[in-house]
Amino acid sequence: MKKILLIPALALCAISILFFSACYKTDINAGSTSADPNHIPPDQTVIASLRGRVIDENGVPMEGASVVSGGITTTSDVNGLFSFSNISMSSRWGYVKVSKTGYYTGSRSVITNGAASNYVNIQMIPRAETGSFAAGAGGVIVVQPGDSAAFGANMVVTASTNAAYTGTVHVFTKYLDPTDANLYKYMPGDLRGIGTDGKETALQSFGMLLVELQGDAGEKLQIMNGQSATLTWAIPSGLQSVAPATIPLWYFNDSTGRWIQQGTAVRQGNSYVGKVSHFSFWNCDAPVGTVNFKVRFKDQHGNPLPYTFFSFQSQTLGTRGGYTDSSGYAQGLILKGQTLVLSVSTECGTILGGANVGPALTDQDLGTIVVTITNNDLTLTGKVVNCAGNPVDSGYINAAIDGLTYRAEVRAGAFTLPVLRCYSTTVPATLTAYDLVAMQRSGSSSVSVTSGNVDAGTLSACQVAYNQYLNFSYPNISSSYTVPPDSVTWWMDPYSDVNLISANYANGIKQTSTSITVTSFVGVGSYVIEDFLYQNFVTGQTFTGVGAYLSVTRYDPVGGYIVGSFSGNLVSADSIGQLGHPLSGSFQVLRTK
């Protein structure tokens, strides 16, 4: 367990937020994207869940926003919340996009954890016309002092037809300051991009400009092929001493959620000037290298800390961060060779604690960090009993509040769950209790919560038996485990990516035991069985080996089931002394984390 350092509010400088990741500077030098020091894991398609909240410019939850991810569309509710379950996502570039009349499109890119419900928070930016010019004459639009967009004459076309546009060009712009501590809330995607070499890289921003062109009838306009507009970015005072003479330009692809390198800006005094051939967000960024990290946060009661903002601060390169998933887990990129301060804070901005990290020269497994929560908005307490009315000593409760699911461990028949809501509305908390010894759970019960201490009463984890099983056949051997009375469990170590499905006969006599080990278990799909172990404690027969595959056909959220089958020719030296025995089987196990 890591030593915890309680830290005061951070004095932030040169701040740029990269969701679930951060970056470091070895040498900020334009065009330094050919090297690949980051050891980025390969991108793959995973089945994952995603939840989040949409807020307006004042931090108020936004209802009725259209939210798209994985080809699925939903709408934010009265609390600004949305959710997607078991959708197809990129492991490196999970992407969600939000639209609402009167606002620019909001978005976020995430490094996806397929083993849990990922979380994002997106603040929308009001859309307003900055200025206009006659298409036949061109003009200069001042976004704010020092930041501008200049257009030549007769260079604008209607985007849908590519026909020359001759009316008034209405220009909508927004400048994003990379030193703003709240940049992570409203910037598009995250601060990762694809360089001209085709490789993923982390970025340090020196300024972003959004430009949208609209015709008199509201039609979308673009720059004519072969033409370019000139953008000017004022370099923030805190970055002027480290700003290079030239810097790569990156545009945001709002279909993939990635910044794409295209062109170069040149420093003129304390500004960057560059030409662009089309419009979306444009960003002046220096590519930087990184190492991977992973970490899990828990509170003082042993409960995971879900949907919680964390950040890494470098004295020279500022602060970047993201959110934990539903299991309190986070992964991504951090600054290489830098001494960092890791901080954890509430949605309301209150810092809870943190730790010292680095200097990080290689990938960092930060283990489990315990944060003491004292000034939380809501504390749920209660008791859990089993079918005999006795206290449950090994279990947990799930509590759904504001559309998000929290978890608390049950020990000696009791649980305590601190919740950081940051809202004053009264809402129902739906609770389900689980007994991991008797393999029983309660039905769902509800209690109204606002803030303060709320006693949820006593929950009986006795209404529903887990329907879990593991069956398999092997030459001269067949085994069938069913819960109850047998034991069938699934266990995951998020730090080593090891997943274990194990089964034992009941009645207090461990006659046989079977286990299946796989790695990188992230949802529906096919996986190589790393190890298969069968032991008969009566006959002494044992066999182990690899050479089979596990197929997952169902992967529910926590509290649901993982269902699948396995087959192949098990390459094993067993008591028979032969190789290549055919193996087949099926399973259904409860997903507990």
MARLO-940035 format. One record per residue (C-alpha): chain; x, z, y; residue number from 1; residue in one letter. Coordinates in steps of 0.1 Angstrom, whole numbers, plus 2048, in hexadecimal, padded with zeros to 3 digits. Layout:
A_X_Z_Y_NUM_A $
...
***
This chain:
A_800_800_800_1_M $
A_80D_7F7_822_2_K $
A_815_810_83D_3_K $
A_7FC_80E_859_4_I $
A_805_80D_87E_5_L $
A_7EA_814_897_6_L $
A_7EF_7FE_8B5_7_I $
A_7E1_7FD_8D8_8_P $
A_7D1_7DF_8E8_9_A $
A_7EA_7C3_8E7_10_L $
A_7F9_7B3_906_11_A $
A_7F6_78F_8FC_12_L $
A_80B_772_908_13_C $
A_80E_74D_8FE_14_A $
A_7EF_752_8E8_15_I $
A_7E2_737_8D1_16_S $
A_7CB_73F_8B4_17_I $
A_7CE_72E_892_18_L $
A_7B2_738_87B_19_F $
A_7BF_74A_85C_20_F $
A_7E2_740_866_21_S $
A_7FD_742_880_22_A $
A_81D_730_888_23_C $
A_841_736_892_24_Y $
A_85B_724_8A7_25_K $
A_87D_71B_89A_26_T $
A_883_703_8B6_27_D $
A_866_6F4_8CB_28_I $
A_871_6D0_8CC_29_N $
A_85A_6B3_8CF_30_A $
A_859_69D_8B0_31_G $
A_867_6B7_898_32_S $
A_84D_6B0_87D_33_T $
A_862_69F_863_34_S $
A_86F_6BF_853_35_A $
A_857_6D2_83D_36_D $
A_862_6F7_83E_37_P $
A_83F_704_838_38_N $
A_83B_701_813_39_H $
A_816_6F9_818_40_I $
A_801_6FC_7F8_41_P $
A_7F1_6DB_7EE_42_P $
A_7CE_6D3_7FA_43_D $
A_7B2_6D2_7DF_44_Q $
A_78C_6D2_7DE_45_T $
A_77D_6F4_7D6_46_V $
A_75A_703_7D3_47_I $
A_757_71E_7ED_48_A $
A_73E_731_803_49_S $
A_740_733_828_50_L $
A_72E_74A_841_51_R $
A_731_74E_866_52_G $
A_722_756_887_53_R $
A_71B_73F_8A5_54_V $
A_71C_74F_8C8_55_I $
A_718_742_8EB_56_D $
A_730_744_909_57_E $
A_725_769_90F_58_N $
A_72A_773_8EB_59_G $
A_704_774_8E4_60_V $
A_6FA_768_8C1_61_P $
A_6ED_744_8C3_62_M $
A_6CD_73C_8AF_63_E $
A_6C4_718_8A5_64_G $
A_6E6_708_8A5_65_A $
A_6EC_6EC_88B_66_S $
A_708_6F5_874_67_V $
A_719_6DC_85C_68_V $
A_733_6E3_840_69_S $
A_73A_6D2_81F_70_G $
A_720_6B7_827_71_G $
A_705_6D2_829_72_I $
A_6F1_6DA_848_73_T $
A_6E1_6FC_852_74_T $
A_6D6_70E_871_75_T $
A_6E2_72E_881_76_S $
A_6C8_74B_880_77_D $
A_6BD_764_89A_78_V $
A_6DE_776_896_79_N $
A_6F2_756_899_80_G $
A_6FB_758_874_81_L $
A_6FD_73B_85B_82_F $
A_709_739_837_83_S $
A_712_71F_81D_84_F $
A_715_728_7F8_85_S $
A_72A_716_7DE_86_N $
A_731_6F6_7F2_87_I $
A_74E_6DE_7EE_88_S $
A_76A_6E5_806_89_M $
A_78E_6DD_80C_90_S $
A_7A5_6F9_802_91_S $
A_7BC_6F3_821_92_R $
A_7A2_6E5_839_93_W $
A_780_6F6_833_94_G $
A_76C_6EA_851_95_Y $
A_74C_6F4_863_96_V $
A_73D_6E3_882_97_K $
A_722_6F0_899_98_V $
A_70C_6DD_8B2_99_S $
A_6F2_6E9_8CB_100_K $
A_6E2_6D7_8E9_101_T $
A_6F4_6E0_909_102_G $
A_715_6E9_8F8_103_Y $
A_734_6D7_8EC_104_Y $
A_737_6D4_8C6_105_T $
A_748_6F3_8B8_106_G $
A_75C_6F4_898_107_S $
A_774_708_883_108_R $
A_78D_6FF_867_109_S $
A_797_719_84D_110_V $
A_7AF_71D_830_111_I $
A_794_722_816_112_T $
A_792_73E_7FD_113_N $
A_77D_731_7E1_114_G $
A_77A_754_7D1_115_A $
A_765_763_7ED_116_A $
A_74E_75B_80B_117_S $
A_764_74F_828_118_N $
A_75B_759_84B_119_Y $
A_75E_748_86E_120_V $
A_752_751_891_121_N $
A_74C_734_8A9_122_I $
A_746_738_8CE_123_Q $
A_735_71A_8DE_124_M $
A_740_70B_8FF_125_I $
A_725_700_919_126_P $
A_725_6DA_91F_127_R $
A_725_6D0_944_128_A $
A_72E_6B1_957_129_E $
A_74E_6B4_96A_130_T $
A_74D_694_97F_131_G $
A_746_66F_97D_132_S $
A_754_64D_987_133_F $
A_74A_628_988_134_A $
A_755_617_969_135_A $
A_761_5F8_97D_136_G $
A_776_60D_994_137_A $
A_785_629_97F_138_G $
A_78C_64B_98C_139_G $
A_79D_66D_988_140_V $
A_789_68B_97B_141_I $
A_798_6AE_983_142_V $
A_790_6C5_967_143_V $
A_79E_6E3_979_144_Q $
A_7BC_6E6_991_145_P $
A_7DA_6D6_97F_146_G $
A_7C6_6C6_963_147_D $
A_7B7_6A4_966_148_S $
A_7AC_683_955_149_A $
A_7B4_662_966_150_A $
A_7A2_641_95D_151_F $
A_7A9_61D_967_152_G $
A_790_603_971_153_A $
A_77A_5F1_957_154_N $
A_788_605_939_155_M $
A_769_615_92B_156_V $
A_752_608_90F_157_V $
A_732_614_8FE_158_T $
A_73F_626_8DF_159_A $
A_724_619_8C7_160_S $
A_728_5F4_8D0_161_T $
A_74A_5F2_8DF_162_N $
A_73A_5DE_8FC_163_A $
A_748_5E1_91F_164_A $
A_736_5FC_933_165_Y $
A_72F_5F5_958_166_T $
A_71B_613_965_167_G $
A_725_636_970_168_T $
A_73C_649_958_169_V $
A_731_66E_955_170_H $
A_74F_683_94B_171_V $
A_74B_6A5_938_172_F $
A_76C_6B8_936_173_T $
A_779_6DA_92C_174_K $
A_79C_6E9_92D_175_Y $
A_7A6_703_913_176_L $
A_7C2_71B_91D_177_D $
A_7DA_722_900_178_P $
A_7E2_744_90F_179_T $
A_7BE_750_90D_180_D $
A_7BA_76D_8F5_181_A $
A_798_760_8EB_182_N $
A_7A2_73C_8E4_183_L $
A_79D_741_8BE_184_Y $
A_777_746_8C5_185_K $
A_770_724_8D4_186_Y $
A_78D_70B_8CE_187_M $
A_785_6F0_8B4_188_P $
A_793_6F1_891_189_G $
A_7B2_707_891_190_D $
A_7D6_703_89B_191_L $
A_7E1_6EE_87E_192_R $
A_7E6_6C9_87E_193_G $
A_7F1_6AA_86B_194_I $
A_812_69B_879_195_G $
A_81C_677_879_196_T $
A_82E_67E_858_197_D $
A_80C_686_848_198_G $
A_815_6AB_843_199_K $
A_802_6CA_84E_200_E $
A_813_6DE_869_201_T $
A_80B_6FC_87F_202_A $
A_80A_6F6_8A4_203_L $
A_812_709_8C4_204_Q $
A_7FB_6FD_8E0_205_S $
A_805_6F8_904_206_F $
A_7E2_6ED_90F_207_G $
A_7C2_6DC_903_208_M $
A_7AA_6C4_915_209_L $
A_788_6B8_909_210_L $
A_77B_698_919_211_V $
A_759_688_911_212_E $
A_74C_669_922_213_L $
A_726_661_925_214_Q $
A_713_644_934_215_G $
A_6F5_645_94B_216_D $
A_6DD_644_92E_217_A $
A_6EF_660_91C_218_G $
A_702_648_904_219_E $
A_725_652_8F8_220_K $
A_741_63E_908_221_L $
A_765_639_8FE_222_Q $
A_785_628_90B_223_I $
A_789_603_904_224_M $
A_7A1_5F8_8E9_225_N $
A_7C3_5F2_8F7_226_G $
A_7BD_609_916_227_Q $
A_7C6_62D_91C_228_S $
A_7BE_64A_933_229_A $
A_7D7_662_942_230_T $
A_7D3_687_93C_231_L $
A_7E5_6A2_94F_232_T $
A_7E9_6C6_942_233_W $
A_7F6_6E2_958_234_A $
A_80E_6F7_943_235_I $
A_804_71C_944_236_P $
A_81C_732_957_237_S $
A_824_747_938_238_G $
A_82F_728_925_239_L $
A_843_715_93F_240_Q $
A_864_725_935_241_S $
A_861_718_911_242_V $
A_84E_6F7_917_243_A $
A_863_6DA_90A_244_P $
A_86A_6BA_91E_245_A $
A_854_6A5_907_246_T $
A_839_6B1_8EF_247_I $
A_823_6A0_8D4_248_P $
A_7FF_699_8DC_249_L $
A_7E4_6A1_8C2_250_W $
A_7BF_698_8C2_251_Y $
A_7A4_6AA_8AF_252_F $
A_792_697_893_253_N $
A_770_6A7_893_254_D $
A_767_698_871_255_S $
A_784_6A8_85E_256_T $
A_78C_6C7_874_257_G $
A_7B0_6BD_878_258_R $
A_7C7_6B7_896_259_W $
A_7D8_695_892_260_I $
A_7F9_68D_8A3_261_Q $
A_7F7_66E_8BA_262_Q $
A_80D_668_8D8_263_G $
A_823_67C_8EE_264_T $
A_820_68E_90F_265_A $
A_83D_691_928_266_V $
A_843_6AF_93E_267_R $
A_842_6A9_963_268_Q $
A_84A_6C9_976_269_G $
A_832_6E3_967_270_N $
A_81A_6CA_959_271_S $
A_818_6B3_93B_272_Y $
A_80C_68F_93F_273_V $
A_802_678_923_274_G $
A_7ED_659_91B_275_K $
A_7D0_65A_902_276_V $
A_7BD_63C_8F3_277_S $
A_79D_64F_8EA_278_H $
A_78B_66F_8F1_279_F $
A_785_690_8DF_280_S $
A_799_6B0_8E3_281_F $
A_7BE_6A9_8EC_282_W $
A_7D8_6C3_8E7_283_N $
A_7FD_6C6_8F2_284_C $
A_80D_6D7_8D3_285_D $
A_830_6DE_8C6_286_A $
A_831_6DE_8A0_287_P $
A_83F_6FE_891_288_V $
A_847_70B_86E_289_G $
A_837_727_85A_290_T $
A_836_73C_83B_291_V $
A_817_745_827_292_N $
A_808_767_826_293_F $
A_7EB_779_814_294_K $
A_7DD_79C_81B_295_V $
A_7BE_7B1_813_296_R $
A_7AF_7CB_82A_297_F $
A_79B_7EA_81F_298_K $
A_78C_807_831_299_D $
A_795_82C_82A_300_Q $
A_779_82E_810_301_H $
A_788_812_7FB_302_G $
A_76F_7F8_806_303_N $
A_77A_7D4_80E_304_P $
A_77A_7CC_833_305_L $
A_767_7AB_836_306_P $
A_761_793_853_307_Y $
A_77B_7A6_868_308_T $
A_792_796_882_309_F $
A_7B8_79A_87D_310_F $
A_7D5_78C_890_311_S $
A_7FB_78A_88F_312_F $
A_80E_78F_8B0_313_Q $
A_831_781_8B7_314_S $
A_843_78D_8D7_315_Q $
A_84F_769_8DE_316_T $
A_832_753_8D0_317_L $
A_813_767_8D7_318_G $
A_7F6_770_8BF_319_T $
A_7E2_75D_8A5_320_R $
A_7C9_768_88C_321_G $
A_7A9_764_878_322_G $
A_78E_776_863_323_Y $
A_78E_786_841_324_T $
A_776_779_827_325_D $
A_75A_78D_816_326_S $
A_774_79F_800_327_S $
A_78A_7A9_81D_328_G $
A_7A4_78F_813_329_Y $
A_7B7_777_829_330_A $
A_7D2_75D_825_331_Q $
A_7E3_743_83A_332_G $
A_803_73D_84E_333_L $
A_818_754_864_334_I $
A_837_752_879_335_L $
A_858_74D_866_336_K $
A_875_763_870_337_G $
A_861_777_889_338_Q $
A_859_79C_88A_339_T $
A_833_79E_88D_340_L $
A_819_7B8_894_341_V $
A_7FA_7B4_87F_342_L $
A_7DA_7C2_88F_343_S $
A_7B7_7C6_882_344_V $
A_799_7C8_89A_345_S $
A_774_7C8_89B_346_T $
A_75D_7AB_8A6_347_E $
A_759_7C0_8C6_348_C $
A_77E_7BF_8CD_349_G $
A_787_7E3_8C3_350_T $
A_7A9_7E5_8B2_351_I $
A_7A7_7F8_891_352_L $
A_7CB_7F8_886_353_G $
A_7E7_7E2_879_354_G $
A_80A_7E0_86A_355_A $
A_82C_7D3_872_356_N $
A_835_7B2_85F_357_V $
A_855_79E_85C_358_G $
A_86C_790_865_359_P $
A_85B_778_84C_360_A $
A_875_760_83D_361_L $
A_861_759_81D_362_T $
A_83D_75A_813_363_D $
A_82E_77D_819_364_Q $
A_816_790_801_365_D $
A_80C_7AD_818_366_L $
A_7F8_7BF_7FD_367_G $
A_7DA_7D5_806_368_T $
A_7D9_7E5_829_369_I $
A_7C3_802_82E_370_V $
A_7B2_806_851_371_V $
A_7A1_826_85C_372_T $
A_77F_81F_86C_373_I $
A_773_83B_882_374_T $
A_75F_82B_89F_375_N $
A_749_814_88A_376_N $
A_726_80C_895_377_D $
A_715_813_874_378_L $
A_71C_829_855_379_T $
A_707_824_836_380_L $
A_708_840_81C_381_T $
A_6F5_846_7FC_382_G $
A_6F6_84F_7D7_383_K $
A_6F5_83A_7B8_384_V $
A_6E9_846_795_385_V $
A_6E9_835_773_386_N $
A_6CC_832_75A_387_C $
A_6D1_856_74F_388_A $
A_6CE_862_773_389_G $
A_6F3_86C_773_390_N $
A_70A_862_790_391_P $
A_71B_840_78C_392_V $
A_741_845_78D_393_D $
A_74C_821_78C_394_S $
A_738_808_7A0_395_G $
A_730_7F9_7C2_396_Y $
A_714_7F0_7D9_397_I $
A_70E_7D0_7EC_398_N $
A_6FE_7D3_80E_399_A $
A_6F0_7B4_820_400_A $
A_6EF_7BB_845_401_I $
A_6EB_7A1_861_402_D $
A_6EE_785_847_403_G $
A_710_792_83B_404_L $
A_718_7A4_81B_405_T $
A_72D_7C4_81B_406_Y $
A_739_7D8_7FD_407_R $
A_740_7FD_7F7_408_A $
A_74F_80D_7D8_409_E $
A_73A_827_7C6_410_V $
A_74E_846_7BA_411_R $
A_73F_866_7AC_412_A $
A_71D_858_7B3_413_G $
A_721_853_7D8_414_A $
A_72B_838_7F1_415_F $
A_735_836_816_416_T $
A_734_814_828_417_L $
A_73F_811_84C_418_P $
A_732_7F1_85C_419_V $
A_73F_7E2_87D_420_L $
A_71F_7D1_88A_421_R $
A_725_7CE_8B0_422_C $
A_6FF_7C9_8B4_423_Y $
A_6E3_7E1_8BE_424_S $
A_6C6_7D0_8AD_425_T $
A_6B4_7E1_88F_426_T $
A_6B7_7CD_870_427_V $
A_6B1_7D2_84A_428_P $
A_6CE_7DB_834_429_A $
A_6C7_7CE_810_430_T $
A_6DA_7E2_7F6_431_L $
A_6E2_7DC_7D1_432_T $
A_6F5_7F5_7BC_433_A $
A_70B_7EC_79E_434_Y $
A_716_803_781_435_D $
A_736_7F3_772_436_L $
A_736_80B_754_437_V $
A_713_806_747_438_A $
A_712_7E2_755_439_M $
A_6F1_7E8_767_440_Q $
A_6E6_7E2_78A_441_R $
A_6C9_7EC_7A0_442_S $
A_6AF_7D7_7B0_443_G $
A_6B2_7CF_7D5_444_S $
A_6A6_7EA_7ED_445_S $
A_6A5_7EA_813_446_S $
A_6AB_802_82F_447_V $
A_6A9_7FD_855_448_S $
A_6CA_801_868_449_V $
A_6D5_7FF_88C_450_T $
A_6F3_816_891_451_S $
A_6FF_839_889_452_G $
A_6FD_849_867_453_N $
A_6E2_83C_84F_454_V $
A_6DB_84C_82D_455_D $
A_6CF_831_815_456_A $
A_6C3_84B_7FB_457_G $
A_6C9_849_7D6_458_T $
A_6CB_827_7C4_459_L $
A_6C6_824_79F_460_S $
A_6DD_80B_78F_461_A $
A_6C6_806_771_462_C $
A_6AD_7EB_778_463_Q $
A_6C1_7CC_76C_464_V $
A_6DA_7C8_750_465_A $
A_6F7_7B0_755_466_Y $
A_6F2_791_740_467_N $
A_717_78C_737_468_Q $
A_726_77D_718_469_Y $
A_745_76C_709_470_L $
A_744_758_6E9_471_N $
A_75F_743_6D8_472_F $
A_768_733_6B7_473_S $
A_78B_72D_6A9_474_Y $
A_795_723_685_475_P $
A_787_73F_66D_476_N $
A_77E_755_68C_477_I $
A_75F_757_6A2_478_S $
A_757_772_6BB_479_S $
A_739_77A_6D0_480_S $
A_738_794_6EB_481_Y $
A_718_79C_6FE_482_T $
A_711_7B5_71A_483_V $
A_702_7CD_712_484_P $
A_70F_7DD_6FB_485_P $
A_731_7CB_6FC_486_D $
A_748_7C9_71A_487_S $
A_74F_7A8_72B_488_V $
A_760_7A9_74D_489_T $
A_771_792_766_490_W $
A_78E_79E_77C_491_W $
A_7A0_78C_798_492_M $
A_7C1_794_7A9_493_D $
A_7BF_781_7CB_494_P $
A_7E4_787_7D1_495_Y $
A_7F1_776_7B1_496_S $
A_7D3_75F_7AC_497_D $
A_7D0_76C_788_498_V $
A_7AD_76D_779_499_N $
A_7A5_77F_759_500_L $
A_785_77D_743_501_I $
A_786_798_729_502_S $
A_76E_7A4_70E_503_A $
A_76D_7C2_6F6_504_N $
A_754_7CE_6DB_505_Y $
A_740_7ED_6E4_506_A $
A_737_80D_6D1_507_N $
A_757_81D_6DA_508_G $
A_76B_80B_6BF_509_I $
A_782_7F0_6CD_510_K $
A_77F_7D8_6AF_511_Q $
A_789_7B8_6C1_512_T $
A_794_7AE_6E4_513_S $
A_795_78C_6F4_514_T $
A_7A3_782_715_515_S $
A_7A7_761_729_516_I $
A_7BF_75E_746_517_T $
A_7BF_742_760_518_V $
A_7CE_73E_783_519_T $
A_7C1_730_7A4_520_S $
A_79D_736_79A_521_F $
A_789_72B_7B8_522_V $
A_767_720_7AC_523_G $
A_756_705_798_524_V $
A_76F_6EE_787_525_G $
A_788_6EB_76A_526_S $
A_7A6_702_765_527_Y $
A_7C3_705_74D_528_V $
A_7C2_724_737_529_I $
A_7E3_735_73E_530_E $
A_7DF_74D_721_531_D $
A_7C5_754_706_532_F $
A_7C8_775_6F3_533_L $
A_7B4_780_6D5_534_Y $
A_7BA_7A1_6C3_535_Q $
A_7A9_7B0_6A4_536_N $
A_7B1_7D5_6A2_537_F $
A_7A3_7D8_67F_538_V $
A_7B5_7BC_66D_539_T $
A_7D3_7BC_685_540_G $
A_7CE_797_68C_541_Q $
A_7DB_78A_6AE_542_T $
A_7E0_768_6BD_543_F $
A_7EA_75D_6DF_544_T $
A_7F2_73D_6F1_545_G $
A_7EA_721_709_546_V $
A_7DD_6FE_707_547_G $
A_7B8_700_70F_548_A $
A_7A3_6FB_72E_549_Y $
A_788_710_73E_550_L $
A_76B_6FE_74F_551_S $
A_756_712_76A_552_V $
A_733_703_76F_553_T $
A_725_720_784_554_R $
A_736_736_79E_555_Y $
A_71D_74D_7AF_556_D $
A_725_764_7CE_557_P $
A_72F_788_7C7_558_V $
A_715_799_7B2_559_G $
A_70C_778_79F_560_G $
A_71C_767_781_561_Y $
A_739_751_778_562_I $
A_72E_73A_75B_563_V $
A_742_721_747_564_G $
A_752_716_727_565_S $
A_775_711_718_566_F $
A_783_6F9_6FF_567_S $
A_7A3_6E8_6F3_568_G $
A_7BE_6EA_6D9_569_N $
A_7CD_70D_6DD_570_L $
A_7F3_70A_6D9_571_V $
A_7FA_72B_6C8_572_S $
A_811_73B_6AE_573_A $
A_7F8_753_69D_574_D $
A_7F8_765_67C_575_S $
A_7F0_744_66A_576_I $
A_80F_736_678_577_G $
A_800_714_682_578_Q $
A_7FD_702_6A3_579_L $
A_7E1_6EF_6B5_580_G $
A_7C2_701_6AA_581_H $
A_7A2_6F5_6BB_582_P $
A_791_70F_6D1_583_L $
A_76F_70F_6E1_584_S $
A_759_728_6F3_585_G $
A_742_732_710_586_S $
A_73F_74F_728_587_F $
A_729_75F_743_588_Q $
A_739_77B_757_589_V $
A_72F_78F_776_590_L $
A_742_786_795_591_R $
A_74C_7A8_7A4_592_T $
A_762_79E_7C2_593_K $
***
